[in-house]
Amino acid sequence: MNRRSLSRAAVLASVALAFLAGLSVDHVARAAPRRDTSQAYRSLDVFSEVLAYVENNYVEEVSEKELVYGAIEGLVQRLDPHSAFLRPDAYRMMRDETSGEFDGLGLEVVLRGDEVVVVSPVADSPAERAGLQPGDRILKVDGVSVKDMALAEVVHRMKGPAGTKVVLEVMRSGFREPQSLTVVRDRVRTSSVEWKLLDPAAGVVYAKVTVFQDRSDRQLKKALDEARAKLGREIQGLVLDLRNNPGGLLDQAVRVADRFLTSGVIVSTEGRGQKAPEVERAREKDTEPGYPMVVLVNRGSASASEIVAGALQDQGRAVILGTQTFGKGSVQTIIELEDGSALKLTVAKYYTPKHRSIQELGITPDVVVESGAVPAPGDEGPVERDLKGHLRNEQHAEPGPKAEAAPAFHASPRAAGPGSDPQLERALEVLRGRSPRPPEAGVAPAESRG
């Protein structure tokens, strides 16, 4: 991706994971468009006049910085759900998340309408240990209502030094009234890749990428190498689990997709006034052998996860299995400002190799398999089109799964016992060759892959 300098702001070389709503981010700095400066100055005159009146006449004293920050937050909040103004402390915390270590709760939240809704807790985080679940609505933080509060402010209130406590008032489907949960903040260490041998005899490996952060690609390579060593031979099939992965760093999503592709487009991005799309292509170097793959997705798979799934689907490298994904097809850039604050601004939309925009729509699996009779975590959370002010998909007038071009194969329903994972079970069947393969989405034999 191109990186251009800004006169008074620097585009970061490494961008943090945003709050799902996760958020794949890119670094595309573009020149500000020309505008009628006389009209702009007149508008600023009005702003300055209001600021002076509030400073001098409001019943209680308010700092100028707080007023200006509040005005900027209000301005950016009107754009789309993924653009945000980050105050210095919130920005520092967000940068910490890029490394996979930060103090807080380990909770991904998003605005759905006027409500703050949990997308998913980070694995083995204080939030998960306290019992928070996808779809939970957070009403108050330490007794303060979050209604009409900017999302960045909600997240800021939930974060804090390890060992300190925060009280969340939570409403959940099935609750008669809100419940208070006391959560002790801790150092959240997010290991972004987990793996295990799913079927040692058949050589089938399972790898889960929980979030795309610094070193996710290297961690995945290490996991696959460890699996090969434990098997004592080459991997014969891989289940790549991207369920409830809220996204993260775009460059890491590109590298993960590239690990399984020898050539061709991975993703392209197009912004307003951009003369030509910026295209990321696969390279043959360090590509995994062409063993069969199944990628698991659900509605909690967002942004960077959808980039990987879309690239592997369009290139016919893997069968995508599960349920419709989140549908976040926009790209953000982070611009660091002079006082240590930052602007996270939506600057482009991304497209799959077949130039599909998944904004609002998501990725339709090749094999649709529900999680089971009891909804699994992530199945009840919000999706992009539920978010207030979300961007529209210019390719389709009516968003929804039926708008996808590729027909999906619906697996026959079956009873799911306690603790079972029908999606993972069906993925294993696909790799073993026992389940019908969907048209134009079957896994090619290993010898035909680069």
JOQUIGI-V639592 format. One record per pair of residues at least 24 apart in sequence whose ideal C-beta (glycine too) atoms are under 8 Angstrom apart, sorted by the first residue. I is the first residue (numbers start at 0). J is the second residue. If there is no record, write none. Layout:
BEGIN
i:I j:J
i:I j:J
END
This chain:
BEGIN
i:0 j:25
i:0 j:26
i:0 j:27
i:0 j:249
i:0 j:250
i:0 j:268
i:0 j:277
i:0 j:279
i:1 j:26
i:1 j:27
i:1 j:28
i:1 j:277
i:2 j:26
i:2 j:28
i:3 j:28
i:3 j:29
i:4 j:28
i:5 j:334
i:7 j:336
i:7 j:337
i:8 j:334
i:8 j:335
i:8 j:336
i:8 j:337
i:8 j:342
i:9 j:334
i:9 j:335
i:10 j:332
i:10 j:333
i:10 j:334
i:10 j:335
i:11 j:94
i:11 j:333
i:11 j:335
i:13 j:97
i:13 j:213
i:13 j:248
i:14 j:97
i:14 j:248
i:14 j:249
i:14 j:331
i:14 j:332
i:14 j:333
i:15 j:93
i:15 j:94
i:15 j:95
i:15 j:96
i:15 j:97
i:15 j:248
i:15 j:333
i:16 j:93
i:16 j:96
i:16 j:97
i:16 j:210
i:16 j:211
i:16 j:212
i:16 j:245
i:16 j:246
i:16 j:247
i:16 j:248
i:17 j:81
i:17 j:83
i:17 j:93
i:17 j:246
i:17 j:331
i:17 j:343
i:18 j:107
i:18 j:108
i:18 j:109
i:18 j:150
i:18 j:154
i:19 j:107
i:19 j:108
i:19 j:109
i:19 j:118
i:19 j:119
i:19 j:245
i:19 j:246
i:19 j:301
i:19 j:302
i:19 j:325
i:20 j:80
i:20 j:81
i:20 j:107
i:20 j:109
i:20 j:118
i:20 j:245
i:20 j:246
i:20 j:301
i:20 j:302
i:20 j:325
i:20 j:327
i:20 j:386
i:21 j:107
i:21 j:118
i:21 j:210
i:21 j:244
i:21 j:245
i:21 j:246
i:21 j:247
i:21 j:301
i:21 j:302
i:21 j:303
i:21 j:327
i:22 j:81
i:22 j:245
i:22 j:246
i:22 j:247
i:22 j:301
i:22 j:302
i:22 j:327
i:22 j:331
i:23 j:211
i:23 j:246
i:23 j:247
i:23 j:248
i:23 j:249
i:23 j:252
i:23 j:302
i:23 j:303
i:23 j:306
i:23 j:327
i:23 j:330
i:23 j:331
i:23 j:349
i:24 j:248
i:24 j:249
i:24 j:330
i:24 j:331
i:24 j:332
i:24 j:333
i:24 j:343
i:25 j:249
i:25 j:268
i:25 j:330
i:25 j:331
i:25 j:332
i:25 j:346
i:25 j:347
i:26 j:332
i:26 j:333
i:27 j:268
i:27 j:270
i:27 j:277
i:27 j:330
i:27 j:332
i:27 j:346
i:27 j:347
i:28 j:332
i:28 j:334
i:29 j:270
i:29 j:272
i:29 j:273
i:29 j:346
i:32 j:272
i:46 j:70
i:68 j:340
i:72 j:149
i:72 j:151
i:72 j:152
i:75 j:342
i:75 j:344
i:76 j:149
i:77 j:388
i:78 j:344
i:78 j:345
i:78 j:388
i:79 j:329
i:79 j:345
i:79 j:388
i:79 j:389
i:79 j:390
i:80 j:109
i:80 j:110
i:80 j:383
i:80 j:386
i:80 j:387
i:80 j:388
i:80 j:389
i:81 j:327
i:81 j:329
i:81 j:331
i:81 j:343
i:81 j:345
i:82 j:331
i:82 j:342
i:82 j:343
i:82 j:344
i:82 j:345
i:83 j:149
i:83 j:150
i:83 j:151
i:83 j:342
i:83 j:343
i:84 j:151
i:84 j:340
i:84 j:341
i:84 j:342
i:84 j:343
i:85 j:151
i:85 j:340
i:85 j:341
i:85 j:342
i:85 j:343
i:86 j:151
i:86 j:155
i:86 j:340
i:87 j:338
i:87 j:339
i:87 j:340
i:88 j:155
i:89 j:151
i:89 j:154
i:89 j:155
i:89 j:158
i:90 j:335
i:90 j:339
i:90 j:340
i:90 j:341
i:91 j:339
i:92 j:154
i:92 j:155
i:92 j:158
i:93 j:341
i:96 j:189
i:96 j:212
i:97 j:212
i:97 j:213
i:97 j:248
i:98 j:212
i:98 j:213
i:99 j:188
i:99 j:189
i:99 j:190
i:99 j:191
i:99 j:212
i:99 j:213
i:99 j:214
i:100 j:186
i:100 j:187
i:100 j:188
i:100 j:189
i:101 j:158
i:101 j:186
i:101 j:187
i:102 j:158
i:102 j:159
i:102 j:160
i:102 j:161
i:102 j:184
i:102 j:185
i:102 j:186
i:102 j:187
i:103 j:157
i:103 j:158
i:103 j:159
i:103 j:184
i:103 j:187
i:104 j:129
i:104 j:131
i:104 j:157
i:104 j:158
i:104 j:165
i:104 j:182
i:104 j:184
i:104 j:187
i:105 j:185
i:105 j:187
i:105 j:189
i:106 j:131
i:106 j:157
i:107 j:245
i:108 j:137
i:108 j:150
i:108 j:153
i:108 j:154
i:108 j:157
i:109 j:150
i:109 j:381
i:109 j:386
i:110 j:150
i:110 j:386
i:110 j:387
i:111 j:381
i:111 j:385
i:111 j:386
i:111 j:387
i:112 j:385
i:112 j:387
i:113 j:146
i:113 j:147
i:113 j:387
i:115 j:145
i:115 j:148
i:115 j:150
i:115 j:153
i:116 j:380
i:116 j:381
i:117 j:380
i:118 j:243
i:118 j:245
i:118 j:299
i:118 j:301
i:118 j:377
i:118 j:380
i:118 j:381
i:119 j:243
i:119 j:245
i:119 j:299
i:119 j:376
i:119 j:377
i:119 j:380
i:121 j:187
i:121 j:189
i:121 j:209
i:121 j:210
i:122 j:189
i:122 j:190
i:122 j:193
i:122 j:209
i:124 j:185
i:124 j:187
i:124 j:189
i:125 j:182
i:125 j:183
i:125 j:184
i:125 j:185
i:125 j:187
i:126 j:182
i:129 j:180
i:129 j:181
i:129 j:182
i:130 j:180
i:131 j:167
i:131 j:169
i:131 j:180
i:131 j:182
i:132 j:171
i:132 j:376
i:133 j:243
i:133 j:299
i:133 j:376
i:133 j:377
i:133 j:378
i:133 j:379
i:133 j:380
i:134 j:171
i:134 j:172
i:134 j:379
i:134 j:380
i:135 j:169
i:135 j:170
i:135 j:171
i:136 j:169
i:136 j:170
i:136 j:171
i:137 j:167
i:137 j:168
i:137 j:169
i:138 j:168
i:138 j:169
i:138 j:170
i:138 j:177
i:139 j:166
i:139 j:167
i:139 j:168
i:140 j:165
i:140 j:166
i:140 j:167
i:140 j:168
i:141 j:165
i:141 j:166
i:142 j:166
i:142 j:168
i:158 j:184
i:159 j:184
i:160 j:184
i:161 j:185
i:161 j:186
i:172 j:379
i:190 j:218
i:191 j:215
i:191 j:218
i:192 j:218
i:192 j:219
i:192 j:221
i:192 j:222
i:193 j:222
i:194 j:222
i:194 j:223
i:194 j:225
i:194 j:226
i:196 j:226
i:196 j:229
i:196 j:230
i:197 j:238
i:197 j:423
i:197 j:427
i:198 j:236
i:198 j:427
i:198 j:431
i:199 j:229
i:199 j:230
i:201 j:235
i:201 j:236
i:201 j:430
i:201 j:431
i:202 j:230
i:202 j:232
i:202 j:233
i:202 j:234
i:202 j:235
i:202 j:236
i:203 j:234
i:203 j:235
i:203 j:236
i:203 j:237
i:203 j:238
i:203 j:427
i:203 j:430
i:203 j:431
i:204 j:230
i:204 j:234
i:204 j:236
i:204 j:237
i:204 j:238
i:205 j:237
i:205 j:238
i:205 j:240
i:205 j:423
i:206 j:237
i:206 j:238
i:206 j:239
i:206 j:240
i:207 j:239
i:207 j:240
i:207 j:241
i:207 j:242
i:208 j:239
i:208 j:240
i:208 j:241
i:208 j:244
i:208 j:255
i:208 j:304
i:209 j:243
i:209 j:244
i:210 j:244
i:210 j:245
i:210 j:246
i:210 j:247
i:211 j:244
i:211 j:246
i:211 j:247
i:211 j:248
i:211 j:249
i:211 j:251
i:211 j:252
i:211 j:255
i:211 j:303
i:211 j:304
i:212 j:247
i:212 j:248
i:212 j:251
i:213 j:248
i:213 j:251
i:215 j:247
i:215 j:248
i:215 j:251
i:215 j:254
i:215 j:255
i:216 j:251
i:216 j:254
i:216 j:255
i:216 j:258
i:219 j:255
i:219 j:258
i:220 j:258
i:220 j:285
i:223 j:287
i:233 j:288
i:233 j:290
i:234 j:287
i:234 j:288
i:234 j:290
i:235 j:290
i:235 j:291
i:235 j:445
i:236 j:290
i:236 j:291
i:236 j:292
i:236 j:293
i:236 j:430
i:236 j:431
i:237 j:290
i:237 j:291
i:237 j:292
i:237 j:293
i:238 j:292
i:238 j:293
i:238 j:294
i:238 j:295
i:238 j:423
i:238 j:426
i:238 j:427
i:238 j:430
i:239 j:292
i:239 j:293
i:239 j:294
i:239 j:295
i:239 j:307
i:239 j:317
i:240 j:294
i:240 j:295
i:240 j:423
i:241 j:294
i:241 j:295
i:241 j:296
i:241 j:300
i:241 j:304
i:241 j:307
i:241 j:308
i:242 j:295
i:242 j:296
i:242 j:297
i:242 j:299
i:242 j:300
i:242 j:321
i:242 j:377
i:242 j:422
i:243 j:297
i:243 j:299
i:243 j:300
i:243 j:376
i:243 j:377
i:244 j:299
i:244 j:300
i:244 j:301
i:244 j:303
i:244 j:304
i:245 j:299
i:245 j:301
i:245 j:302
i:245 j:304
i:245 j:325
i:246 j:301
i:246 j:302
i:246 j:303
i:246 j:304
i:246 j:305
i:246 j:327
i:247 j:302
i:247 j:303
i:248 j:303
i:249 j:303
i:249 j:306
i:249 j:330
i:249 j:349
i:251 j:303
i:252 j:303
i:252 j:304
i:252 j:306
i:252 j:307
i:253 j:279
i:253 j:306
i:255 j:307
i:256 j:281
i:256 j:306
i:256 j:307
i:256 j:310
i:256 j:311
i:257 j:281
i:257 j:282
i:257 j:286
i:258 j:285
i:258 j:286
i:258 j:287
i:259 j:286
i:259 j:287
i:259 j:292
i:259 j:311
i:259 j:316
i:259 j:317
i:260 j:286
i:260 j:310
i:260 j:311
i:260 j:314
i:260 j:316
i:261 j:286
i:261 j:448
i:261 j:449
i:262 j:449
i:263 j:314
i:263 j:352
i:264 j:310
i:264 j:352
i:265 j:306
i:265 j:310
i:265 j:352
i:266 j:306
i:266 j:309
i:266 j:310
i:266 j:349
i:266 j:350
i:266 j:351
i:266 j:352
i:267 j:349
i:267 j:350
i:267 j:354
i:268 j:330
i:268 j:347
i:268 j:348
i:268 j:349
i:268 j:350
i:269 j:347
i:269 j:348
i:269 j:349
i:269 j:350
i:270 j:330
i:270 j:346
i:270 j:347
i:270 j:348
i:271 j:346
i:271 j:347
i:273 j:347
i:276 j:350
i:277 j:347
i:283 j:449
i:286 j:449
i:288 j:445
i:288 j:448
i:289 j:443
i:289 j:444
i:289 j:445
i:289 j:446
i:289 j:447
i:289 j:448
i:289 j:449
i:290 j:445
i:290 j:448
i:291 j:429
i:291 j:430
i:291 j:442
i:291 j:443
i:291 j:444
i:291 j:445
i:292 j:316
i:292 j:317
i:292 j:318
i:292 j:442
i:293 j:317
i:293 j:318
i:293 j:319
i:293 j:320
i:293 j:426
i:293 j:429
i:293 j:430
i:293 j:442
i:294 j:318
i:294 j:319
i:294 j:320
i:295 j:320
i:295 j:321
i:295 j:422
i:295 j:423
i:295 j:426
i:296 j:320
i:296 j:321
i:296 j:322
i:296 j:324
i:296 j:362
i:296 j:364
i:297 j:321
i:297 j:322
i:297 j:324
i:297 j:370
i:297 j:375
i:297 j:377
i:297 j:378
i:297 j:422
i:298 j:322
i:298 j:323
i:298 j:324
i:298 j:325
i:298 j:361
i:298 j:377
i:298 j:378
i:298 j:380
i:298 j:382
i:299 j:325
i:299 j:376
i:299 j:377
i:299 j:378
i:299 j:380
i:300 j:324
i:300 j:325
i:300 j:362
i:301 j:325
i:301 j:326
i:301 j:327
i:301 j:383
i:302 j:327
i:305 j:357
i:305 j:361
i:305 j:362
i:306 j:349
i:306 j:351
i:308 j:362
i:309 j:351
i:309 j:352
i:309 j:355
i:309 j:357
i:309 j:362
i:310 j:351
i:310 j:352
i:312 j:351
i:312 j:362
i:312 j:365
i:312 j:405
i:312 j:440
i:313 j:351
i:313 j:352
i:313 j:353
i:313 j:355
i:314 j:352
i:315 j:439
i:315 j:440
i:315 j:443
i:316 j:448
i:317 j:442
i:318 j:365
i:318 j:366
i:318 j:426
i:318 j:429
i:318 j:436
i:318 j:437
i:318 j:440
i:318 j:441
i:318 j:442
i:319 j:362
i:319 j:364
i:319 j:365
i:319 j:366
i:319 j:440
i:320 j:364
i:320 j:365
i:320 j:366
i:320 j:367
i:320 j:368
i:320 j:422
i:320 j:425
i:320 j:426
i:320 j:429
i:321 j:364
i:321 j:366
i:321 j:367
i:321 j:368
i:321 j:370
i:321 j:422
i:322 j:364
i:322 j:367
i:322 j:368
i:322 j:369
i:322 j:370
i:322 j:378
i:323 j:361
i:323 j:362
i:323 j:363
i:323 j:364
i:323 j:382
i:323 j:400
i:324 j:357
i:324 j:361
i:324 j:362
i:325 j:361
i:325 j:382
i:325 j:383
i:326 j:357
i:326 j:358
i:326 j:359
i:326 j:360
i:326 j:361
i:326 j:382
i:326 j:383
i:326 j:384
i:326 j:398
i:327 j:357
i:327 j:358
i:327 j:383
i:328 j:356
i:328 j:357
i:328 j:358
i:328 j:359
i:328 j:360
i:328 j:383
i:328 j:390
i:328 j:392
i:329 j:358
i:329 j:390
i:345 j:390
i:348 j:390
i:353 j:404
i:355 j:394
i:355 j:403
i:355 j:404
i:356 j:392
i:356 j:393
i:356 j:394
i:357 j:392
i:358 j:383
i:358 j:389
i:358 j:390
i:358 j:391
i:358 j:392
i:359 j:383
i:359 j:384
i:359 j:389
i:359 j:390
i:359 j:391
i:359 j:392
i:359 j:395
i:359 j:398
i:360 j:392
i:360 j:395
i:360 j:398
i:360 j:399
i:360 j:400
i:360 j:402
i:360 j:403
i:361 j:400
i:362 j:403
i:363 j:400
i:363 j:403
i:363 j:405
i:363 j:407
i:364 j:407
i:365 j:405
i:365 j:407
i:365 j:408
i:365 j:437
i:365 j:440
i:366 j:407
i:366 j:408
i:366 j:409
i:366 j:410
i:366 j:425
i:366 j:429
i:366 j:434
i:366 j:437
i:366 j:440
i:367 j:407
i:367 j:408
i:367 j:409
i:367 j:410
i:368 j:410
i:368 j:421
i:368 j:422
i:368 j:425
i:369 j:412
i:369 j:421
i:369 j:422
i:370 j:415
i:370 j:420
i:370 j:421
i:370 j:422
i:371 j:415
i:371 j:419
i:371 j:420
i:371 j:421
i:372 j:414
i:372 j:415
i:373 j:415
i:375 j:420
i:405 j:439
i:405 j:440
i:406 j:437
i:406 j:438
i:407 j:437
i:408 j:435
i:408 j:436
i:408 j:437
i:408 j:438
i:408 j:440
i:410 j:434
END
